[in-house]
Amino acid sequence: MSYSPHTEADRAHMLDAIGVASVDDLFADIPAEVRAGAWAVPPPLAEQEVRAELARLAGRNRIPEVSFLGAGAYRHLIPSVVGEVIGRSEFATSYTPYQPEVSQGTLQSIYEFQSLICELTGMEVATASHYDGATATAEAALMACRLTRRARVAVSAGVNPDYRRVLETYCSGPRIEVITIGVALADGGDGTTDPSRDLGLADVACLIVAQPNYYGQLEPMRELADAAHASGAQFVAVVEPTSLALLEAPGAYGADIVAAEGQPLGIPVSFGGPYVGLMAARMASVRQMPGRLVGATRDTQGRRGYVLTLQAREQHIRREKAASNICTNQALMALAATAYLTAVGPSGLREVAELSMIQARHLAGALESAGLAERRFGGTYLNEVALRLPEAARRHAALAERGVVAGHVLERDEPELRDTLLLAATELTTDDDIARLVAGLEETR
């Protein structure tokens, strides 16, 4: 910093209070080889020289020509209207809408977003969004703990492993125990959570299950919800939003809280973000929902208006009494999801889901008929499928060199799933893409 108010005496006093002799002692636990050193700043360049250097660096990027990668983020066609709407300066540069008299446009867009998420999930109330699907899932678990006054949560091993790591981080502070419920990964298994066995749900606040799960399989959600409720626990459904155009809504099969990653709704994969986390719940639980809620009201002249409701800003500094330390939301990405859902409509979203499902079956069928792979699990899948093939990791790397991303190598997450690829298809997956994958796998035998 170019300006610091602390004198040497101030620093010495703080170091003495901490109990260390110097600032360097504060970094003693960080290995010297990973600490930042002196910056080797090159000499100044003319503008055209900078442009040339940036072009050279950009040329080192390798953009895949064909991708079957999913595992939580999915390529979909984004209508041009989405970029046009979120690019408007009123939305792209707007500040937090605590003052409704100057924020009606932003507040209305968030209200519409909440309404769409409620319609999509079959729930009664939705938040104004969260940072991503992982944080929405973790916040849902903490919400369930507040509702049940229990300090244990159960999560299916079929939930995205990244989500489970974030959940464990969120639960570590308040000392909430996280237990993992296994899924049937062994040969002959269907890769799902079995509701007929003892899930060990005694005294848990919630059971968290993904639909479809991380391995692409469809879980028996209604039976799992019943098992959670029989133990007095909340049932948290972590869903893929596009799938809801085909699958039963979480509200219909008994979910108490729904969490999701909203990236498939008009947001590019974009190296992992920014994304938008979705959360919806029953109205009876609304006062324990984290983050923001926008409500509709009438002013003194009877005109319709929008305001933040139930979540006074001061709540977020109430320490352990606060519903969450989330004081903001992903308003711009939520607006993108709103524009996308409005543009495609119910029939368009169903068409996207159906085309993705059809292409996933074409993909699996093409690999199986060519004798290149076989399905790893029985049961039902939607647009993502786990396929077993010899030397999967080596062949995945070889295909990447040829511009084809052959899905995700599952043994990176679960050693038991050696030689298994998780491949996703969407409406952007063409027959030529599948033919190129088949040819590439044949060449790398």
VOGU-3710 file (C-alpha; in Angstrom, 3 decimals, decimal comma):
1> msysphtead> 0,000/0,000/0,000  1,148/3,531/-0,692  -0,396/4,735/2,550  -0,447/3,109/5,972  -1,390/4,910/9,199  0,687/2,629/11,427  3,979/3,864/12,806  6,902/1,614/13,690  5,833/1,931/17,320  2,302/0,790/16,390
11> rahmldaigv> 3,677/-2,240/14,593  5,985/-3,119/17,459  3,080/-2,880/19,891  0,911/-5,206/17,766  3,726/-7,722/17,330  4,325/-7,714/21,065  0,616/-8,356/21,705  0,650/-11,259/19,252  3,835/-12,637/20,758  6,174/-12,618/17,758
21> asvddlfadi> 9,348/-10,704/17,131  8,765/-9,636/13,516  6,289/-9,676/10,666  8,337/-12,437/9,044  7,508/-14,671/12,009  3,838/-14,462/11,039  4,670/-16,333/7,820  6,932/-18,961/9,373  4,440/-21,758/8,650  4,480/-21,019/4,913
31> paevragawa> 7,349/-22,826/3,121  9,863/-20,358/1,753  9,683/-21,848/-1,747  6,017/-20,898/-2,153  6,242/-17,382/-0,762  6,042/-14,438/-3,143  9,429/-13,037/-3,998  10,548/-9,919/-5,778  8,517/-9,151/-8,877  10,487/-9,309/-12,116
41> vppplaeqev> 8,674/-6,463/-13,860  9,784/-6,113/-17,502  10,675/-2,726/-18,951  7,899/-0,571/-20,445  6,701/-1,308/-23,961  4,905/0,660/-26,623  1,212/-0,082/-27,061  1,702/-2,093/-30,244  4,401/-4,140/-28,531  2,045/-4,876/-25,619
51> raelarlagr> -0,662/-5,953/-28,053  1,762/-8,280/-29,824  2,919/-9,822/-26,542  -0,631/-10,372/-25,311  -1,528/-11,987/-28,647  1,483/-14,301/-28,292  0,434/-15,305/-24,786  -3,192/-15,812/-25,854  -1,984/-18,050/-28,671  -0,726/-20,513/-26,063
61> nripevsflg> -4,301/-21,216/-24,963  -5,660/-24,492/-26,261  -9,401/-24,311/-26,860  -11,003/-27,756/-27,233  -12,771/-28,326/-30,517  -15,125/-30,960/-29,070  -16,104/-31,349/-25,408  -18,133/-33,927/-23,520  -17,212/-32,476/-20,147  -19,973/-31,955/-17,593
71> agayrhlips> -19,499/-32,994/-13,958  -21,390/-29,946/-12,697  -21,043/-27,381/-15,503  -22,713/-27,758/-18,913  -22,508/-26,103/-22,328  -25,858/-24,896/-23,590  -26,946/-22,521/-26,323  -27,383/-19,049/-24,826  -29,867/-16,841/-26,687  -28,406/-13,470/-27,714
81> vvgevigrse> -31,037/-11,654/-25,692  -29,349/-12,821/-22,468  -26,142/-10,921/-23,181  -28,116/-7,928/-24,401  -30,084/-7,706/-21,143  -27,244/-8,231/-18,668  -24,997/-5,899/-20,666  -27,250/-2,909/-20,022  -25,491/-0,477/-17,714  -28,489/-0,250/-15,362
91> fatsytpyqp> -27,874/-3,896/-14,453  -24,189/-4,425/-15,164  -23,066/-1,594/-12,877  -25,913/-1,401/-10,354  -25,185/-1,301/-6,637  -26,811/-3,339/-3,891  -30,574/-2,566/-3,808  -31,021/-1,533/-0,178  -32,717/1,709/-1,264  -35,886/0,590/-3,054
101> evsqgtlqsi> -36,735/4,073/-4,271  -33,717/3,975/-6,630  -33,528/0,211/-7,250  -36,922/-0,821/-8,594  -35,528/-2,296/-11,810  -33,020/-4,510/-10,011  -35,520/-5,486/-7,337  -38,147/-6,401/-9,920  -35,673/-8,547/-11,864  -34,747/-10,404/-8,668
111> yefqslicel> -38,413/-10,869/-7,798  -39,032/-12,351/-11,243  -36,013/-14,622/-10,766  -37,351/-15,881/-7,447  -40,761/-16,505/-9,004  -39,245/-18,508/-11,866  -37,166/-20,636/-9,488  -40,262/-21,391/-7,407  -42,133/-22,453/-10,552  -39,228/-24,572/-11,739
121> tgmevatash> -38,697/-26,379/-8,414  -42,299/-26,606/-7,220  -41,375/-24,838/-3,988  -43,021/-21,875/-2,276  -40,223/-19,370/-1,726  -36,777/-18,806/-3,245  -33,838/-16,644/-2,255  -32,353/-13,925/-4,420  -29,487/-16,347/-5,278  -26,168/-17,478/-3,830
131> ydgatataea> -22,610/-17,594/-5,095  -22,856/-21,026/-6,734  -24,374/-24,464/-6,315  -21,806/-25,560/-3,727  -22,426/-22,623/-1,395  -26,187/-22,935/-1,867  -25,926/-26,583/-0,808  -23,864/-25,716/2,256  -26,245/-22,910/3,219  -29,172/-25,329/2,841
141> almacrltrr> -27,491/-27,700/5,310  -26,918/-24,920/7,851  -30,534/-23,819/7,400  -31,691/-27,367/8,154  -29,573/-27,375/11,316  -31,283/-24,197/12,486  -34,724/-25,588/11,707  -34,188/-28,911/13,480  -31,739/-27,746/16,174  -29,514/-30,684/15,293
151> arvavsagvn> -25,773/-30,639/14,653  -25,259/-33,504/12,184  -25,894/-33,572/8,448  -25,892/-36,560/6,110  -24,853/-36,231/2,478  -24,974/-38,851/-0,250  -21,665/-39,746/-1,873  -23,543/-39,144/-5,125  -23,394/-35,387/-4,490  -20,653/-33,558/-6,411
161> pdyrrvlety> -17,371/-34,014/-4,443  -16,608/-30,304/-4,771  -19,945/-29,523/-3,136  -19,160/-31,963/-0,346  -15,808/-30,301/0,308  -17,467/-26,882/0,536  -20,112/-28,370/2,841  -17,425/-29,711/5,166  -15,711/-26,316/5,217  -18,945/-24,508/6,071
171> csgprievit> -19,745/-27,033/8,817  -16,282/-27,024/10,373  -16,702/-23,604/12,019  -19,939/-24,310/13,931  -18,704/-27,889/14,597  -21,459/-29,597/12,648  -20,665/-33,233/11,911  -20,919/-34,321/8,269  -21,539/-38,006/7,584  -21,365/-39,469/4,083
181> igvaladggd> -23,890/-42,033/2,852  -22,331/-44,412/0,335  -23,719/-45,158/-3,118  -23,621/-48,471/-4,975  -20,401/-48,180/-7,000  -19,354/-51,846/-7,069  -19,853/-53,962/-10,171  -23,545/-54,613/-10,606  -24,497/-51,495/-8,652  -26,637/-48,727/-10,016
191> gttdpsrdlg> -24,583/-45,818/-8,666  -27,393/-44,516/-6,450  -28,273/-44,159/-2,772  -30,267/-47,133/-1,504  -33,235/-46,001/0,641  -34,046/-49,559/1,741  -30,962/-49,924/3,936  -30,235/-48,220/7,243  -28,876/-44,814/6,272  -27,923/-43,880/9,832
201> ladvacliva> -30,126/-40,796/9,885  -30,805/-40,710/13,627  -30,372/-37,165/14,954  -29,326/-35,716/11,599  -30,633/-32,311/10,552  -30,926/-33,234/6,894  -30,196/-35,747/4,180  -28,654/-34,173/1,059  -29,076/-36,015/-2,255  -28,381/-34,916/-5,838
211> qpnyygqlep> -30,761/-35,447/-8,767  -29,316/-36,498/-11,176  -26,344/-37,454/-9,037  -22,684/-36,838/-9,816  -22,442/-40,099/-11,756  -25,378/-39,137/-13,975  -27,784/-41,571/-12,301  -31,357/-40,786/-11,250  -31,887/-41,242/-7,523  -35,081/-42,606/-5,858
221> mreladaaha> -35,845/-39,166/-4,431  -39,331/-39,804/-3,079  -38,167/-42,846/-1,074  -35,115/-40,984/0,224  -37,291/-38,039/1,256  -39,541/-40,424/3,176  -36,511/-41,949/4,917  -35,298/-38,494/5,970  -38,716/-37,442/7,247  -39,086/-40,684/9,217
231> sgaqfvavve> -36,033/-39,608/11,218  -37,316/-36,071/11,717  -34,750/-34,716/9,257  -35,131/-32,248/6,422  -34,649/-33,504/2,872  -32,349/-31,334/0,719  -32,498/-31,973/-3,033  -29,523/-30,734/-5,061  -30,856/-30,565/-8,598  -29,653/-29,736/-12,102
241> ptslalleap> -32,176/-27,072/-13,197  -32,517/-28,040/-16,868  -33,487/-31,563/-15,828  -36,576/-30,210/-14,084  -38,192/-29,726/-17,483  -38,434/-33,541/-17,610  -38,108/-34,833/-14,057  -40,548/-34,526/-11,178  -40,248/-31,219/-9,321  -38,594/-31,456/-5,885
251> gaygadivaa> -41,667/-29,933/-4,267  -43,726/-32,871/-5,544  -41,557/-35,607/-4,043  -41,212/-34,040/-0,604  -38,068/-31,905/-0,671  -37,931/-29,385/2,170  -35,063/-27,364/0,683  -33,779/-27,277/-2,889  -30,305/-26,176/-3,919  -28,866/-26,001/-7,422
261> egqplgipvs> -26,183/-24,609/-9,665  -27,864/-22,184/-12,050  -25,018/-22,113/-14,594  -26,931/-24,157/-17,222  -29,536/-21,367/-17,353  -27,914/-18,909/-19,718  -24,447/-18,674/-18,151  -21,332/-19,812/-20,066  -18,990/-22,393/-18,570  -16,396/-19,601/-18,438
271> fggpyvglma> -13,554/-21,389/-16,606  -15,757/-22,013/-13,564  -17,517/-18,733/-12,886  -19,102/-16,442/-12,062  -22,071/-18,740/-11,510  -25,285/-18,462/-9,509  -26,537/-20,658/-6,680  -30,254/-21,403/-6,441  -32,161/-22,131/-3,241  -35,869/-22,654/-2,628
281> armasvrqmp> -37,857/-23,938/0,354  -41,253/-24,204/2,013  -42,887/-20,999/3,212  -42,907/-22,324/6,794  -39,089/-22,165/6,750  -38,776/-18,712/5,214  -37,425/-16,952/8,311  -34,434/-19,272/8,385  -33,526/-18,793/4,737  -30,105/-17,211/4,236
291> grlvgatrdt> -29,259/-14,244/2,058  -31,749/-11,924/0,441  -35,439/-12,105/-0,367  -37,302/-9,597/-2,525  -41,004/-9,107/-1,973  -43,777/-7,216/-3,789  -45,839/-4,564/-2,027  -47,942/-1,439/-2,631  -46,962/2,133/-1,833  -49,250/4,713/-0,235
301> qgrrgyvltl> -50,739/5,476/-3,642  -51,481/1,830/-4,369  -48,700/1,411/-6,912  -46,892/-1,930/-7,073  -43,314/-1,859/-5,800  -40,514/-4,168/-4,719  -38,443/-4,237/-1,527  -36,008/-6,434/0,329  -38,064/-8,232/2,953  -37,579/-10,341/6,101
311> qareqhirre> -33,831/-9,745/5,908  -32,959/-6,424/7,481  -29,375/-5,513/6,689  -28,550/-5,382/10,387  -29,334/-9,086/10,673  -26,064/-9,894/8,998  -24,011/-8,491/11,876  -25,864/-10,432/14,559  -23,100/-13,017/14,812  -24,446/-16,449/15,766
321> kaasnictnq> -28,062/-15,229/15,647  -27,848/-14,322/11,963  -29,356/-16,701/9,414  -26,197/-16,381/7,337  -23,121/-14,271/6,763  -24,163/-13,974/3,119  -24,922/-10,278/2,664  -25,167/-10,186/-1,104  -26,310/-12,216/-4,095  -25,313/-12,942/-7,689
331> almalaatay> -27,794/-10,436/-9,111  -26,275/-10,175/-12,597  -26,047/-13,938/-13,050  -29,548/-14,326/-11,608  -30,690/-11,829/-14,224  -29,015/-13,952/-16,907  -30,951/-16,987/-15,678  -34,155/-14,930/-15,662  -33,590/-13,732/-19,230  -32,750/-17,267/-20,354
341> ltavgpsglr> -35,816/-18,878/-18,794  -38,027/-16,115/-20,174  -36,554/-16,480/-23,657  -36,785/-20,272/-23,942  -40,032/-20,689/-21,975  -41,332/-24,004/-20,606  -41,477/-25,747/-23,992  -38,022/-24,517/-24,981  -36,477/-25,713/-21,720  -38,119/-29,098/-22,210
351> evaelsmiqa> -36,722/-29,273/-25,739  -33,220/-28,513/-24,413  -33,543/-31,285/-21,816  -34,945/-33,774/-24,339  -32,253/-33,108/-26,931  -29,570/-33,472/-24,256  -31,062/-36,787/-23,152  -31,326/-38,084/-26,723  -27,738/-37,163/-27,559  -26,477/-38,807/-24,351
361> rhlagalesa> -28,115/-42,057/-25,438  -26,717/-41,688/-28,931  -23,278/-41,143/-27,387  -23,458/-44,186/-25,113  -24,948/-46,327/-27,853  -22,257/-45,367/-30,371  -19,436/-46,264/-27,987  -21,064/-49,527/-26,935  -21,895/-50,661/-30,471  -18,301/-49,952/-31,539
371> glaerrfggt> -17,066/-52,169/-28,695  -15,199/-49,244/-27,133  -17,009/-48,884/-23,809  -19,828/-50,157/-21,639  -22,071/-48,465/-19,116  -20,592/-48,542/-15,637  -23,961/-48,604/-13,869  -27,414/-49,967/-14,478  -30,458/-47,848/-13,756  -31,592/-44,656/-15,423
381> ylnevalrlp> -29,565/-41,623/-16,500  -30,470/-38,347/-18,157  -27,811/-36,479/-20,140  -24,643/-37,659/-18,402  -23,388/-41,235/-18,371  -20,504/-43,145/-16,763  -18,778/-45,439/-19,260  -16,053/-47,983/-18,562  -13,236/-48,482/-21,065  -9,663/-49,785/-20,850
391> eaarrhaala> -6,937/-47,281/-19,919  -9,451/-44,465/-19,637  -7,052/-41,922/-18,098  -4,360/-42,454/-20,762  -6,817/-42,261/-23,629  -8,506/-39,211/-22,123  -5,123/-37,434/-22,119  -4,369/-38,562/-25,668  -7,699/-37,250/-26,945  -7,118/-33,916/-25,201
401> ergvvaghvl> -3,987/-33,515/-27,330  -6,247/-33,880/-30,373  -8,721/-31,224/-29,256  -11,328/-33,594/-27,797  -12,250/-33,462/-24,105  -13,587/-36,954/-23,431  -15,555/-36,059/-20,335  -14,182/-36,412/-16,805  -11,907/-39,170/-15,446  -13,874/-40,454/-12,462
411> erdepelrdt> -11,004/-42,200/-10,705  -9,688/-38,732/-9,864  -12,641/-38,439/-7,474  -13,241/-42,074/-6,605  -10,398/-44,647/-6,943  -12,993/-47,422/-7,058  -14,103/-46,113/-10,465  -10,875/-46,853/-12,274  -11,068/-46,801/-16,083  -14,367/-44,917/-16,066
421> lllaateltt> -15,217/-41,697/-17,907  -18,166/-39,459/-17,121  -19,415/-38,004/-20,410  -22,093/-35,344/-20,835  -24,166/-34,372/-23,838  -26,312/-31,289/-24,408  -28,300/-29,865/-27,297  -24,948/-28,526/-28,597  -23,525/-32,045/-28,948  -23,654/-32,991/-32,634
431> dddiarlvag> -23,530/-36,371/-34,335  -20,194/-35,313/-35,844  -18,842/-34,676/-32,314  -19,802/-38,200/-31,300  -18,280/-39,660/-34,464  -15,034/-37,828/-33,735  -14,981/-39,221/-30,173  -15,548/-42,754/-31,475  -12,756/-42,381/-34,038  -10,392/-40,937/-31,451
441> leetr> -10,984/-43,764/-28,988  -10,449/-46,338/-31,722  -7,136/-44,722/-32,629  -5,943/-44,727/-29,003  -6,665/-48,377/-28,238
//
